[in-house]
Amino acid sequence: MSVDRIIGLGQRAGKIISGDYSVKSALAGGRVKLLIIAKDTSARTRKDLIGIAGTKNTPTISYGSKEELGRLIGKSPRSAVALTDMHMARGILGALERGEAT
């Protein structure tokens, strides 16, 4: 399954957290299994998110643009989305390893 489809499925299943404050809060609480940061996110936001994720040993990937992440979850552009389901996180990482990005 492609990364796009897994992200969309995660949103429908209620396993996606989006929005700057919500993502940071979920990261700090250790609920995030995979952090997806848009490739066009500002350096400061990227540094903040990666810093928090690093303290919790949360895997982080760069994927798509802010517009694309927002579209995949049916919302406005998003700098980052957090996946809270381990199986979906493994699915995305596996799809990226296999080269099934879209």
N, C-alpha and C positions, 0 to 999 in steps of 0.2 A: 504494500500500500504506500502511496506517495506521502510526502511530508504535508503537502497542502490538505490532503484528505484527512490525515490524522488530526491536524490542527482543527479543521472544521468539525470533525466528529467529537473532539475533545470539548469544543465550545457547546455543542448540542447536548453533551453528556454532563455539562457543568464542571468540567475538570480543567478549565482555563481561567486564569486570573489575569486581568488586564488593568491598565491604569497605573500610573507611576507610584502613587501612595500604596495602593493595594498590593502591587508586586513587591515593593520593598518590605511591607509588613509581612507578607507571606514568606518571603526569603528569611527575614529575621526570625520568624516563628518556626523555620525548618520544615515547612509544608511543601516546598517546591521540589519537584523531582527533576525538572529540566527548565532552564531559563533560555528563552529565545529572544535575542536582541536584534532589531532591524539593523541592516548594514549602514543605513544613513542616519543612525542615532548620533546625537552630539557626543563629542569626546568626554565631556564632563558627566553626562548621564551614563554613558557606557562604563566609565571608570567607577562611578558610584555603585552601579548594579553589579559589576564584576567583583568589586571589593566585598560587598555583602555576600554574594554567592560563594566567594572564596572562603569566607569564614565558616560557612556551613557545608563546604565540600559539595556544592551543587554544580552539576555539569552545565556549561553554558555554550551556546552556539550562536553564530551570526547567520541570519537567514532573511532573505527578501528585504523589501523596503518597508517603511512605516505604512505607506498606503496599502501595500500587499498584506501585511499582518492584520491591519484593520479590516480589509475586505474579507479575509479568510474567516474572521470571527463575526462578521456582520456589524462592525462598528466603525467609528471614525479612525483615522490613522493612529497607530500605536507604536511607541518606541520599543516596547518589549511586552511579551506575554509569558506567563509562567504556567507550566503544566504540572498538575498535582497528582497525576496518575502514573505509577511506575511502569505499567505495561505499555502505555501510550508513549512514554518517554523512551523506553527501549525500542519501540517501533520506529520512532523518528530517527534515533541514532543508527539503527540498523538500515533504514532506508537511505540515509546519507552515506553510510559505508558502501552500500550497493550502488550508489549513484542514482537513486530514484528521487531526486530532489523535487520534481514537479509531477 
